[in-house]
Amino acid sequence: MDKTFWENVRNVWIMQAPPAMHEIRTGSGGPIDPELLNDPWDQEGIPFDMIDYDGAIQAGLTGGEIPLKAGAAAAVLSAHGMTQKTKPARPQLDTETFERHMESKKLPDYVEACRLLKACGLPEQMDSLYGNLIERISVLKESASRFESVYHADLDPFCDYYIPEALQLTASYLEYLSVGIDDQIVKETEKEIMEAGDKLLLAVNDKIDEIYRFASLEIKAKAKALESLMSQDGYVNPEYKIK
């Protein structure tokens, strides 16, 4: 049996001789929804083979709209000179520039890599996380440079592993989105990104605190040494001694 046969059946059974329905009531005696009396197959201009049959049966029972098969909606709209509304395309990651920043293994370049990821339409929480990372990694670089003469902070773990691993994980997530990976995998990846990002942010903040703490101790030690030397030469009033 081909498509023509079923179209003829539809025309005779449904369109030309629809069953007469009057005073129909539910099993409990109540009135039935009037919309359920409408012809559920009245899909003018839509080929019969584009209809989702299982969904159509359910729609006929519940009064919902007749669903179309995957891809059929675009074909119907095209036949009527219409275009299907689509969501704005999500900005794509500039992979070449991103990789160039990652290869440098320097904090300023990691900040720029974060900006590229943030510009790709990340989910709200992830976008906020990257905003914080951009700010705090910048502070880490500034504080390390400012107090380098009194305290040399070891940033190698951040530059060689912590930061690039977290950023590459997000880049992989964006790649999943672009190729339509299963939603469950995407959700799991989002969770992993947030966990890794939160840990990275905590580590960055701890390192900043370490730099200021040790820099403060070093500066205070040098000040006390200077005070001691000057005191020996009689230039420091005991009232102004550093505690």
N, C-alpha and C positions, 0 to 999 in steps of 0.2 A: 504494500500500500504506500502510495507516494503522498507528497505534500498536498497535491490537488484534491485527492480524495478527502483528506481531513478538512481542508478548507470548505469543500462542498457540504460535508457533514455539519460543520459549524454554521454555514449559511442557512441550511434547512432547519436544523434542530434549534438553533439559538436565535438567529437573526430574523428568519422569516416566520417561524411559528413558535415564539416564546410561550411557555406555559402561562396560563391565566392564573393569577394569584389574587384572591380577594379575602378580606377579613381573616388573614392568617394570624394566628396567635401562638404564643409559646406553650410549652407543655404545661406550664402552671396556669395558663389561661390569660396571661397578660398580653398586651399588644406587642407586636414585633416592631423592631426599628424599621421605619419606612425605607431607609437607605438600603436595607437588605433585599428589598423587592426590585431594586434596579438591576438591569442586566450587567452582571459583573464582567462580561466579555466584550463590552462595548468599548473597544480600543480602536477607534477610527484611524485608519491610515497605518496601522501597525500590523505587519505580516504575522500570520498565525504562528510561524515557527520561531518567532522572536520572544514569545511569551514563556516565562518560567512556569511550567505546568504545575509542579508541586506547590509553588507559592501562590499560583492562581486559585487553586482549590481552597487553600487556607484563606485567601482574600475573599473568595465567594462566601465562605462560612462566616467570616467576621465583618465583612463590609469594607475591608481595606482596599487600597489601590492594587491593581494587577501589576506584579513585578515583571520586569523584563530580564532576559538572559544577560549574562556578562557581555558587555560590548554592544548590546543592542540599542541602548539608550542613545549612544552617539550616532548610530546609523539612522535612527528615527529622526533625531534632531536635524541631521544633515539633509534627509529627504524633505523636510519641511523648511529648509533654508535657515535653520537656527543653529546656534553653536552652544555647546555644553559649557556651563560655568565651571571653571576650575580654580582651585586655590592658587594664589600667587606662588611662583616657583621659589623654593628656599634657596638663598644664596649658597653657591658652591665654594668649597675650600680652595684657595689658591695653593694647590699642592706644591708647585715648584718653589714659590716664595717661602712656604712653610718649611719645606725640607732644607732650604738654604739657611734659614734661621736656626733650625735644629742642629745642623752640622757644625755650626760655630761653637756650640757648647758654652755660650756666654750668657750671663743673666739678662743683659739688655735685649739680646736676640730672642731669648725665651719669652720675654715680655711681649715682643712683637708677634711671636707665634701664638701667644694667648689671645692677642687682639684679633688675629686672623680667625681663630676658632670661635671667638665670641661673636664675630660678624656673620656667622653662618646660621643664625636663627636657632640657637640652642633653647631647650626647655627652660622655663622661668628659673627654677632652682639652680640649674647648671649655669645659666647665664649669670646669675648673681654670684655663684662660686668663682667663675672666671673673672668677674669684676674685682673681687677681693684678691685673687691671685695676682692680677696685674698690678694692683696697688702695693701689695706686701712684698712681692718679688722686687719691685722697684725700690722699696724701703730697704730691703736686705742688701741690695747692691750699693745704695747710698751710704748706709751705715758701715758696711765693710770697708768701703773706700775712705770714708771720713776718719775712721779710727785705725787705719792700717799701720800707722807708725807706732801705736801703743799696743795693739792686739791684732795678731794675724789670724783671722777666722778661716777655718778649713771649709771651703765651699765645694770641694770636689764631689762629695756625695750628691749634692744638689745638682751640680752641673752635669755629672756623668750618669746619674741614674734617677734620682727622685723626680726631678722636673720632666726630663724627656719621656720617662715611662708614663707619667700621668697624661701628658699632652698627646703622646702617640695613641693612648687608649681612646681619647676623645676623637682623634682623627679617624680611627677605625670605626667608631660609632657613626660618624658622619658618612663614611663609606657604606655602612650597612643601610643607612637611610636611603642613599642614592640608588642602591640596587634592589630595594624592596625586600630586605631580609624579614623573616617571620617576626611578628610583633612581640612574641614572648622573648625572643633573643634580644630584641631591641630594648625591652624593659629590663632584662637582666643586665645588659651592658650599661644602661643608664644608672642602675644601682651601683655597679662596680665603679663607674666613673665618679659618682658622688662620694663613695667611700674613700677611693684613692685621693680624690681632690681635697676632701676634708682633712685627711691625714697629712697631705702635703702642706696645706695651709697651716696646720698646727705645727709642723716641723719648721716651716719658714718663720713663724712667729717666735718659736722657741729659740731659733738661731739668732734672730734679731735681739731678743732679750739677753742671750749669752754674750753677744758682742758688746752691748751697752754695759752689762754687768762687769765683764772682765776689763773693758776699757776704763770704767770708773775706778776699779780697784788699782789698775796700773797707774792711772793719773794721780790717784790719792797717794800711792806708794812713792811716786816721784816727788810729789809735793812735800811729803813728810821727810824725804831724804834731803831736799833742798832746805827745808826748815831746820833740820838738824845741823846741817852744815853752817847755815847762817847763824844759828843759835850759838854754836861753838865760837863764832867770831864776834858774838855780842850784839848782833843786829836784830834779834827777835825778842819782842816783849812777851814774857810768859803768859800774859792775859790773852794773847792772840795765837796761842799754839793750836795746831790742828789736833782735834781729839781722835 
